[in-house]
Amino acid sequence: MKERADNVPGNIYHNRKAQWAAYLALFAALALLPLIAGDSFVLNQLARYAALAMLAVSVSFVWGYGGILSLGQGIAFGIAAYGMAMTMQMQSQDPVSAPIPSFMLTNGIETLPWLWAPFWSTPVGLILTLAVPTLFFIGFGAMMFQARVAGVFVAIMTLAMLAALYSMAYDMQPYTAGFNGITPPAPFVFMGITFDPYGTTAYYLCIAILAFVTLSAKALLQSKFGTIVQAIRDDAERVRFLGYNVAYYQVVVFAISGLIAAFGGLCWVLIVQYVSPTSFEITLSISAVIWAAVGGRMSLFGAIVGAFLINGMQSYLGDELQQIWLIILGAAFIGVVLFLPNGIAGVIERVLEGVKPNRETSSDRQLASIGDSVKESV
């Protein structure tokens, strides 16, 4: 459901308590799915959808709320996926008898590269898996937003960076296994717990992380920070004139979205036990935009629903409609843009409202709230 800075009396859709109840109900339903879907293959698929839903949530956060159309969320997803694969691979290596992965030996590397050395430690590997893409987004975001890059130019720059990283992962075969990718031979183990990708433990971990990043992002968006971010989305110049550092807020939003996408990449490799340059493919990042748009880009709840819905349809219809699936997906995106600009969440909003829309826009309310805050500080 779409969060707003205010509570609209008599409208349950905009009631914050109702929104939190809806989110909790969603995650409770996901937690109960293993009781219904006893098949391990179905459970593995649902865990994959949860990992991809994090990518959709990151798009909703940065685009729907931050007003930044990033086509490069796969950057953080892919970097984290490689970090997790390296961590899992080193868990399977023996420091004495087999310190170097076999694909490196095939490529003539006789000593473990310094880039791989920190991943001997699983905790350090996990920290790097999340920290590296987040720091990358901070640096990349600062470069763009300090220069006041906006609109389509952000989309172009993120897309170009994504393509560059795809080429690097593909060409650096001695260190990344190239197009063959890295396939850790054993499930991930942490604190004595083995996360079987087809078991309930891995599934519940993915759902718990999805719930954590979603609810944390929702709480942040309902704070003063979230109000300012949404006001910047609606009219950055007016917010700048009020004395706020717009670039700072944009960098923070961009970095948080990268962290959310990084969690998705971590969970993805934990479930599929494989990573390749396809994690950096343009198709994945654009698909995430479509998931968020179908569910409702200004709704974290809708982004999750969109990711599960589209990926579920692809899993069960993609084989039969393999030749035209991408056409169907593109047509769905065009249809949403033309007829349902707020996606599934917008339809729910209309159904629950049933009243005349307020003449005062959300942008006006947000800017008024910011103005009041400035007056109080003065």
Disulfide bonds with the S-S distance in Angstrom:
none
